[in-house]
Amino acid sequence: MNNTQLNSFGGNILVIDDTPDNLRVLSASLMGRGYQVRCVKNGAMALITAKKAPPDLILLDIKMPEMDGYEVCEKLKADVHTREIPVIFLSALDDVFDKVKAFQVGGVDYITKPFQIEEIVVRIQHQLALRAAKSKIEQLNAELEQKVQQRTAQLEEVIGKLHQEIAKHKQTQQKLLQQSLHDALTGLPNRTLLMEHLQKALQRSQRNKNYLFALLFIDLDRFKIINDSWGHAVGDGLLIAVSRILKGCTREADTVARLSGDEFAILLEDLKDFQDAIAVAERLLDKLISPIHLEERKLFAGASIGIVFGATNYQNGTELLRDADIAMYRAKALGKGRCAVFDREMYAQTLHLSQIETDLRYALDRQEFLLYYQPIVSLATGKVTGFEALIRWQHPEKGLIYPGDFIAIAEETGLIVPIGEWVLREACQQLCIWQQKLPPASSMYISVNLSSRQIKQFDFVDKLAKILSDTGLDGQNLRLELTETMLMDRGEKTIELLSGIKAQKIQLSIDDFGTGYSCLSYLHRFPIDALKIDRSFVSSIDAQGNNCEIVKTIITLAHSLGIKAIAEGVETSYQLAQLRNLGCDEAQGYFFSQPVNCHLAEALLPKYN
């Protein structure tokens, strides 16, 4: 323990000595070491000073006139205000008798004169440390005693309530069990309890082949819209109302459970026929498509229901719930507001899609994507004015996969963003290569389809600028294709986005025009360069020139806005001739060329140019 630590126990010292030199030496030495020192020359003054402002320690000389040190110490120890102050005697008397007497009257230490100041300091430090330790022990003992008293009182209270607590214990256990197996909001069984009931149903079906059961997986179609529009309180109220509807459409023996969010499940037991399960599902759909009255609101929830029939090939409830979930998603894919019965083909398709998603996550890193190019031809000159870049996936096991088999999954998972960025960079790079090799390519453009997720990226415009900078392509040689739905989805924000793109001289076209949400009211405000006529309108043109009305209207609209009209899906000469007659500016389709790799696309240029 160092000096600093010992000094921290206290530092107010009273020195009592009738010799001025001793007082001066002790005072200077101790104050130099950080102690506060008071000095008195006689016993009477010492008693008054110690009582008025008790010091942490007293250094007391024995031989003094009128009242010696022994008497002073006895009086200090007799006073309740000063009895705990440690007293160290300082004396020239070195006889054992004197030392014994010093300790008998209450002294804690004895230092013989002539003294060494270092010895005094060390002994002071030790006594102060002992006093601090004693004080701490007394404090701890007092606290312990208080705690013991408190604890004793608490124990007495606990003992008094013990019988009452024992009576409540079973009730609490029952409540906890209820909470652990039931949904807090609706009071319905939760997933855990449903799984227990499913397992029992499976075991029963394995023992009794005549026992039939089915599982319904229910997902509300419009819950998210209602919850986001009206708030969580209304959303919770809707879930409670739906739970009552489900209970009202089932029997007491059936299990209606809430799985999570807006997902519910119903275990139908002891069915006479599996058609009974379908009948229950249809009854539920009728109820849920009707308005649900919640306070002053009419809410339309709607639902999609997946149905799986109990069978002995199932090993556990998890497999049943999985297949019911798959069937529910099939119902949603078919248009919502309906039910679908699970079959093995659904499971195989789900596994396939799951594998596609997994492989898709590695495809970019493994450089499995490639671009095909379809020429876009001027109907006035017959020359190639540009190419549309179309992605393909060269899967190591499945071979060439077309975008229709993976783009939807990429959109759903968000992978479309890095994939789309790769397509843009690769397409721009390829056109630059052609421009360096082939003079006719200098005026051509490359057309790239965008996804809704891409344009919602906050830094999309900055990424475009970087791609143009990195590849060296002039912005006017790039054309981006968006759908009507994408443009209308963001309203005014779309105009701001398009302005940022046009600032880089990039061309813009609306793809599949006429098939999405109408944007006629906004069209004149969008800085668009071309409308692409959807192939469905072009394919309806026959050899006699019939069914041209929509195509003609789109071409007229484009020209009235001062922009180009481009036809997609041109496959026959009479379609081409009719498009020329109608004044269509450009066209693409199998009549000119199917999408081809970069080498074959490059070989097409001399043919048309």
Secondary structure by P-SEA (a helix, b strand, c coil): ccaaaaaacccbbbbbcccaaaaaaaaaaaaaabbbbbbbccaaaaaaaaaaccccccccccccccccaaaaaaaaaaccccccbbbbbbcccccaaaaaaaaaacccccccccccaaaaaaaaaaaaaaaaaaaaaaaaaaaaaaaaaaaaaaaaaaaaaaaaaaaaaaaaaaaaaaaaccccccccccaaaaaaaaaaaaaaaaacccccbbbbbbbbccaaaaaaaccaaaaaaaaaaaaaaaaaaccccbbbbbccccbbbbbbcccccaaaaaaaaaaaaaaaacccccccbbbbbcbbbbbbccccccccaaaaaaaaaaaaaaaaaacccbbbbbcaaaaaaaaaaaaaaaaaaaccccccbbbbbbbbbccccccccbbbbbbbbbccccccccccccaaaaaaacaaaaaaaaaaaaaaaaaaaaaacccccccbbbbbbbccccccccaaaaaaaaaaaaaccccccbbbbbccccccccaaaaaaaaaaaacccbbbbbcccccccccccccccccccbbbccaaaaaacccccccaaaaaaaaaaaaaacbbbbbcccccaaaaaaaaaacccccccccccccccaaaaaaaccccc
